Amino acid sequence: QTTITYCTPVDGRVRLRVYDVRGRYVCTLEDGWREAGEHTAVWNPSLSLQQRLPAGVYIYRLEAPQFTSTRRMVYIP
């Protein structure tokens, strides 16, 4: 499992999604209103998905008011 910590500069809608390295959508971890400040989201692909994901690099994209970030993470089952 991976814990993603992020900080939003202002209140607003936050969307945190995971993609594979080819850009295919995997899942949504956060999608809703958040107050400004630090937040965490947990991604545990072995528990949250109906199909097993292969080991490899995955991308997460955070979209928030006045802020967008894209980062890589490695999944090792």
N, CA, C and O of each residue as an XYZ file, in Angstrom:
308
protein
N       0.846     -1.173      0.000
C       0.000      0.000      0.000
C       0.890      1.235      0.000
O       2.023      1.195      0.480
N       0.375      2.319     -0.537
C       1.104      3.579     -0.614
C       0.244      4.683     -0.035
O      -0.947      4.770     -0.335
N       0.831      5.514      0.782
C       0.140      6.685      1.304
C       0.645      7.911      0.562
O       1.846      8.179      0.525
N      -0.276      8.646     -0.023
C       0.051      9.859     -0.761
C      -0.369     11.045      0.096
O      -1.539     11.178      0.453
N       0.573     11.889      0.416
C       0.300     13.090      1.193
C       0.333     14.284      0.254
O       1.246     14.422     -0.561
N      -0.666     15.144      0.374
C      -0.712     16.338     -0.471
C      -1.246     17.518      0.322
O      -1.924     17.347      1.336
N      -0.938     18.696     -0.143
C      -1.357     19.917      0.525
C      -2.072     20.807     -0.491
O      -1.535     21.077     -1.565
N      -3.267     21.259     -0.158
C      -4.008     22.141     -1.057
C      -3.912     23.574     -0.548
O      -4.047     23.815      0.652
N      -3.679     24.535     -1.455
C      -3.504     25.923     -1.030
C      -4.800     26.624     -0.629
O      -4.786     27.542      0.192
N      -5.919     26.191     -1.208
C      -7.217     26.809     -0.899
C      -8.282     25.728     -0.825
O      -8.072     24.615     -1.306
N      -9.430     26.046     -0.223
C     -10.568     25.121     -0.203
C     -11.035     24.878     -1.634
O     -10.935     25.764     -2.483
N     -11.544     23.680     -1.898
C     -12.105     23.410     -3.218
C     -12.160     21.934     -3.518
O     -11.840     21.094     -2.677
N     -12.576     21.630     -4.742
C     -12.699     20.246     -5.177
C     -11.320     19.681     -5.501
O     -10.512     20.313     -6.182
N     -11.075     18.489     -5.001
C      -9.814     17.792     -5.223
C     -10.110     16.478     -5.919
O     -11.044     15.762     -5.560
N      -9.302     16.175     -6.915
C      -9.432     14.891     -7.617
C      -8.037     14.270     -7.694
O      -7.092     14.887     -8.186
N      -7.930     13.041     -7.199
C      -6.668     12.317     -7.210
C      -6.908     10.991     -7.913
O      -7.648     10.137     -7.425
N      -6.274     10.833     -9.065
C      -6.485      9.631     -9.886
C      -5.168      8.923    -10.154
O      -4.104      9.540    -10.179
N      -5.264      7.607    -10.355
C      -4.099      6.780    -10.654
C      -4.231      6.274    -12.090
O      -5.312      5.885    -12.533
N      -3.093      6.291    -12.812
C      -3.016      5.821    -14.202
C      -1.830      4.881    -14.339
O      -0.882      4.949    -13.557
N      -1.885      3.994    -15.347
C      -0.697      3.192    -15.632
C       0.240      4.023    -16.512
O      -0.105      5.140    -16.899
N       1.414      3.489    -16.826
C       2.398      4.279    -17.573
C       1.974      4.564    -19.009
O       2.547      5.441    -19.656
N       0.995      3.849    -19.510
C       0.464      4.131    -20.850
C      -0.630      5.193    -20.822
O      -1.171      5.566    -21.863
N      -0.950      5.676    -19.629
C      -1.963      6.714    -19.500
C      -3.375      6.197    -19.318
O      -4.326      6.977    -19.353
N      -3.529      4.891    -19.123
C      -4.860      4.318    -18.913
C      -5.289      4.502    -17.465
O      -4.521      4.264    -16.534
N      -6.518      4.924    -17.302
C      -7.096      5.153    -15.986
C      -7.134      3.857    -15.185
O      -7.520      2.814    -15.713
N      -6.734      3.915    -13.907
C      -6.770      2.758    -13.013
C      -7.847      2.944    -11.950
O      -8.708      2.078    -11.792
N      -7.815      4.069    -11.210
C      -8.808      4.299    -10.172
C      -8.770      5.749     -9.700
O      -7.842      6.497    -10.007
N      -9.798      6.126     -8.950
C      -9.870      7.445     -8.314
C      -9.728      7.258     -6.815
O     -10.461      6.475     -6.211
N      -8.790      7.973     -6.213
C      -8.578      7.888     -4.772
C      -9.321      8.981     -4.014
O      -9.803      8.747     -2.906
N      -9.416     10.153     -4.590
C     -10.113     11.284     -3.968
C     -10.910     12.004     -5.046
O     -10.427     12.197     -6.162
N     -12.117     12.395     -4.712
C     -12.928     13.193     -5.631
C     -14.005     13.893     -4.815
O     -15.109     13.379     -4.633
N     -13.658     15.070     -4.332
C     -14.618     15.786     -3.514
C     -14.033     17.055     -2.932
O     -12.895     17.421     -3.222
N     -14.813     17.713     -2.118
C     -14.447     18.988     -1.505
C     -13.472     18.760     -0.357
O     -13.690     17.895      0.491
N     -12.408     19.532     -0.336
C     -11.437     19.475      0.753
C     -11.105     20.891      1.187
O     -11.033     21.806      0.367
N     -10.905     21.059      2.479
C     -10.442     22.341      2.995
C      -8.956     22.482      2.695
O      -8.259     21.491      2.482
N      -8.482     23.719      2.681
C      -7.056     23.963      2.468
C      -6.261     23.281      3.569
O      -6.693     23.231      4.721
N      -5.107     22.760      3.212
C      -4.256     22.118      4.202
C      -3.727     20.783      3.731
O      -3.837     20.440      2.554
N      -3.150     20.028      4.658
C      -2.540     18.743      4.338
C      -3.559     17.614      4.440
O      -4.380     17.576      5.357
N      -3.488     16.699      3.482
C      -4.398     15.547      3.416
C      -3.605     14.311      3.007
O      -2.497     14.418      2.481
N      -4.183     13.140      3.253
C      -3.563     11.894      2.813
C      -4.598     11.016      2.126
O      -5.790     11.071      2.429
N      -4.113     10.213      1.199
C      -4.937      9.220      0.519
C      -4.126      7.922      0.481
O      -2.907      7.953      0.312
N      -4.798      6.798      0.636
C      -4.118      5.503      0.633
C      -4.514      4.730     -0.611
O      -5.696      4.613     -0.934
N      -3.510      4.203     -1.309
C      -3.756      3.358     -2.474
C      -3.256      1.963     -2.150
O      -2.063      1.754     -1.932
N      -4.172      1.015     -2.119
C      -3.835     -0.379     -1.899
C      -4.464     -1.181     -3.032
O      -5.592     -1.655     -2.899
N      -3.750     -1.339     -4.142
C      -4.340     -1.982     -5.313
C      -4.763     -3.424     -5.095
O      -5.665     -3.901     -5.784
N      -4.152     -4.124     -4.174
C      -4.532     -5.519     -3.962
C      -5.894     -5.642     -3.283
O      -6.533     -6.690     -3.381
N      -6.348     -4.597     -2.600
C      -7.642     -4.647     -1.920
C      -8.743     -3.902     -2.666
O      -9.916     -4.249     -2.537
N      -8.384     -2.885     -3.442
C      -9.394     -2.001     -4.000
C      -9.831     -2.335     -5.418
O     -10.804     -1.763     -5.909
N      -9.147     -3.232     -6.074
C      -9.481     -3.523     -7.475
C      -9.966     -4.956     -7.636
O      -9.557     -5.850     -6.895
N     -10.831     -5.159     -8.597
C     -11.347     -6.502     -8.861
C     -10.318     -7.349     -9.601
O     -10.304     -8.572     -9.463
N      -9.463     -6.709    -10.380
C      -8.428     -7.449    -11.091
C      -7.070     -7.113    -10.501
O      -6.881     -6.019     -9.970
N      -6.145     -8.018    -10.584
C      -4.810     -7.789    -10.038
C      -4.001     -6.935    -10.998
O      -4.017     -7.155    -12.209
N      -3.311     -5.981    -10.459
C      -2.447     -5.128    -11.264
C      -1.050     -5.714    -11.302
O      -0.582     -6.272    -10.310
N      -0.380     -5.593    -12.438
C       1.004     -6.056    -12.505
C       1.936     -5.089    -11.780
O       1.621     -3.909    -11.622
N       3.062     -5.591    -11.350
C       4.081     -4.727    -10.768
C       4.523     -3.723    -11.823
O       4.505     -4.012    -13.019
N       4.917     -2.554    -11.368
C       5.411     -1.565    -12.314
C       5.233     -0.151    -11.820
O       4.899      0.089    -10.659
N       5.462      0.778    -12.726
C       5.364      2.196    -12.423
C       3.941      2.670    -12.717
O       3.365      2.332    -13.751
N       3.392      3.442    -11.810
C       2.068      4.041    -11.972
C       2.192      5.541    -11.739
O       3.120      6.010    -11.080
N       1.258      6.265    -12.284
C       1.256      7.719    -12.196
C       0.043      8.148    -11.382
O      -1.047      7.607    -11.567
N       0.217      9.115    -10.482
C      -0.948      9.712     -9.852
C      -0.986     11.192    -10.178
O       0.039     11.873    -10.207
N      -2.194     11.670    -10.423
C      -2.389     13.068    -10.802
C      -3.355     13.714     -9.818
O      -4.471     13.237     -9.614
N      -2.909     14.794     -9.220
C      -3.709     15.558     -8.273
C      -4.162     16.846     -8.953
O      -3.345     17.620     -9.451
N      -5.457     17.058     -8.965
C      -6.028     18.291     -9.506
C      -6.788     18.978     -8.383
O      -7.710     18.406     -7.802
N      -6.392     20.216     -8.081
C      -7.018     21.012     -7.030
C      -7.056     22.459     -7.504
O      -6.342     22.812     -8.443
N      -7.874     23.305     -6.876
C      -7.888     24.714     -7.270
C      -6.489     25.322     -7.168
O      -5.820     25.189     -6.144
N      -6.069     25.969     -8.205
C      -4.777     26.657     -8.276
C      -3.578     25.724     -8.187
O      -2.465     26.179     -7.922
N      -3.788     24.405     -8.407
C      -2.678     23.472     -8.239
C      -2.944     22.177     -8.988
O      -4.030     21.606     -8.893
N      -1.952     21.719     -9.730
C      -1.996     20.409    -10.382
C      -0.617     19.783    -10.254
O       0.397     20.454    -10.445
N      -0.583     18.489     -9.929
C       0.685     17.796     -9.766
C       0.571     16.381    -10.307
O      -0.458     15.725    -10.146
N       1.632     15.916    -10.949
C       1.702     14.549    -11.453
C       2.995     13.927    -10.955
O       4.074     14.499    -11.112
N       2.876     12.750    -10.353
C       4.052     12.069     -9.804
C       4.019     10.591    -10.153
O       2.974     10.045    -10.506
N       5.173      9.953    -10.049
C       5.289      8.519    -10.297
C       5.378      7.769     -8.976
O       5.816      8.307     -7.959
N       4.946      6.501     -9.021
C       5.129      5.596     -7.882
C       5.311      4.198     -8.417
O       4.869      3.892     -9.524
N       5.948      3.356     -7.653
C       6.227      1.980     -8.069
C       5.378      1.035     -7.230
O       5.328      1.143     -6.005
N       4.711      0.106     -7.911
C       3.899     -0.909     -7.230
C       4.622     -2.247     -7.327
O       4.933     -2.717     -8.422
N       4.887     -2.855     -6.175
C       5.513     -4.170     -6.116
C       4.598     -5.059     -5.279
O       4.550     -4.918     -4.057
N       3.865     -5.982     -5.930
C       2.949     -6.844     -5.170
C       3.675     -7.843     -4.290
O       3.035     -8.632     -3.595
